[in-house]
Amino acid sequence: MNQPVDDRQQRNTELDAAWQSLCDNLSRASKVISGDPRSDDPAMRAAGYRYLLNLLNAGLEQVVFSADPDYPEVGHLQDNTKRYATESPDCLFGHAVLDPNGTYRLTGTGGRARYIGLTLYDTISLYEKVQSGGRQPKDFRAAFKAATGSTLGAISNPGGITLQDNGNFEVIISARPHEGNWLPMPPNAKDVITRQYFYDWDAEDPYHVSIERLDVDGPGPVAEPVTVTGQVESVGRFVDGFAEYWSAMYRLRDGERNVLRTQPTVSGSYASDGGHIAYGGGTFEIGPDEALILEVAPPDCHFWNIHLGDHWGQSLDYTYRQTSLNGHQAVLDGDGVFRAVVAHRDPGVANWLDTAGNELTRCVYRWWLASDADLPAPTVRKVKFADVLAQLPAATVRVDADERRTVLGRRRAAVLKRYAR
């Protein structure tokens, strides 16, 4: 059916304005990079613009290509091409947009993960809550609480998700109760995030996770002008909003260096229906001839890991470098303590966390499904790189160059398998 000329012009004007808004927001986001004093270093500025490309890639996925509540698809929320907020190298994140009046079936097939979980959110665009509140939190603990406070309910395995004999699963997401695996849908639910955490990267395989709406039977999605207008505008807001949001978050804890702090356990609706979950982290700064020795006795929990990101919050490359370790990969000493060396070059010990040449790094760790809510923070001490081995127990497990190449080769194969790249 032909539209009146005035209506067509109005739609075109709105589309053109949306595209200009996208460009304006991308330009504003660049000020987070160019305005940072550390960007005087071209390598740091290049990493910053690469970070904005990661945000743009994530925004396209979240607000365009996995954003139709009638014809949903599970897109990658974060992966090795969508790095921001120091995301976990052990996790395959998925995302879909929901209609709270709908009934959905989410299915996982062909995989085996250490943990699988679904969480409902009222928004995953955390910057929106800060903007609507009119002011940003003044301390990191308050900011962290706000960042994890948009969850509405969760179901997981271990927990309430019962797996079939072959390891597959189905979960119904709806307001109306269902038998079997059911995640209740509150009236303000907008998004579902899936998490698959992997411990043994060699042996565990990702599920293929898909979602379908059961109460809509239509011919398929159509790129309506009003829909595309909103999507184009939203991508720009996503990049600009998250660039400023995470910059503000990291500034709140930039006063300390080489100190790690564990945040209070998150809400029970965050990612599981059983067990305590807590995050911790800090900012490391290490000179060219220095290293950090990190020590902690891991608590009783289903999963834990520790990993590094750069100044902007991009996780450091974990495909080709050992910039992370989890509880399966890490080697504990005989006293049950995890001791790691954070350094710019290989110290020849199994628990090396590679800074990838970054003198300033973000560090994040997580205790997942812990039996106790009182969770530790690792201690950190700076030493000269030449003194690292003398500062470690004599029985510390060491690796030579050949062993390191083997470990890194297995990491690369596992990551590419996980993301089907």
Secondary structure, DSSP 4 states (H G I P E B T S, - for coil): -PPPHHHHHHHHHHHHHHHHHHHHHHHHHHHHHHTSGGGGSHHHHHHHHHHHHHHHHHHHIIIIIT--SSS---EESSSTTS--TT--TTEEEEEEE--TT--EEEEEES-B-SEEEEEEES-S-HHHHHHHHSS--SSHHHHHHHHTTTEEEEEEETTTPPPPTTS-EEEEEESS--SSSEEE--TT--EEEEEEE-SSTTT-B--EEEEEESS---S-----HHHHHHHHHHHHHHHHHHHHHHHHHHHTTTT--S--EEPPPPPTTSS-SSSEEEEEEEEEE--TTEEEEEEE---SEEEEEEEEE-TTSPBPP-SSS--EEETTTS-B-TTS-EEEEEESS--SBSSEEE-TT-SEEEEEEEEEEES-S-----EEEEEEGGGHHHHS-TT--B--HHHHHHHHHHHHHHHHHHTT-
